[in-house]
Amino acid sequence: MERYIDVDEFVKTRQNDITQLVNTALNRAGDIIQQKVAAGEINATMQDVLPVLLYEVLITNTVSTLRLVADMINSEYATGNGGMDH
């Protein structure tokens, strides 16, 4: 069964949640970097920190995005049968 989903309305309605998820991802990545530098696992240089930072942000954002998509698909924003509008 295909359904229409108003993606724009979902994003507008969940903007605060989306912002919070982004902030959480950045804070989590920063905490992990801080722990790894403090433990001596990596040096506090851009060459060492940036790859770990990008990896941690991507992992957290991927999980958050999948959760949002699941919420969107299962939400009241479905407006009918026939497909997605985006």
C-alpha positions in Angstrom: 0.0 0.0 0.0 1.4 3.4 -1.0 0.6 6.6 0.9 1.1 10.3 0.4 3.3 11.9 3.0 3.5 15.6 3.4 7.3 15.9 4.1 7.3 19.7 4.2 4.6 19.7 6.9 6.4 17.0 8.9 9.6 19.0 8.8 7.9 22.2 9.8 6.1 20.5 12.7 9.2 18.6 13.9 11.7 21.4 13.4 12.6 21.6 17.1 13.0 17.9 17.3 15.3 17.9 14.2 17.4 20.8 15.7 17.7 18.9 19.0 18.8 15.7 17.1 21.5 17.7 15.3 22.7 19.3 18.5 22.8 15.9 20.2 24.8 14.5 17.4 27.4 17.3 17.6 27.6 17.2 21.4 27.9 13.4 21.4 30.7 13.6 18.9 32.5 16.3 20.9 32.3 14.2 24.0 33.7 11.2 22.3 36.6 13.3 20.9 37.3 14.8 24.3 37.4 11.3 25.8 39.7 9.9 23.1 42.1 12.9 23.5 42.1 12.6 27.3 42.8 8.9 27.1 45.7 9.5 24.6 44.0 7.5 21.9 44.3 10.4 19.5 46.2 13.7 19.4 44.4 17.0 19.6 45.3 17.8 16.0 42.9 18.4 13.1 44.4 15.4 11.3 43.5 13.1 14.2 40.3 14.7 15.4 38.5 15.4 12.1 38.0 11.9 10.9 36.7 10.7 14.2 34.5 13.7 14.5 33.0 13.2 11.1 32.5 9.5 11.7 30.7 10.0 15.0 28.4 12.8 13.6 27.6 10.6 10.6 26.7 7.6 12.7 24.5 9.6 15.1 22.8 11.5 12.3 22.1 8.3 10.3 20.4 6.8 13.3 18.4 10.0 13.9 17.4 10.2 10.3 16.2 6.7 10.2 14.1 7.3 13.3 12.6 10.4 11.8 11.8 8.6 8.6 10.1 5.8 10.5 8.1 8.4 12.5 7.1 10.2 9.3 6.0 7.0 7.6 4.0 5.9 10.6 2.6 9.4 11.4 -0.6 11.2 10.9 1.0 13.1 8.0 0.0 10.4 5.6 -2.8 12.0 3.6 -4.0 9.2 1.4 -3.1 6.3 -0.9 -0.9 6.4 -4.0 2.6 7.4 -3.1 4.9 10.0 -1.5 4.8 13.6 -2.5 8.6 13.9 -2.2 
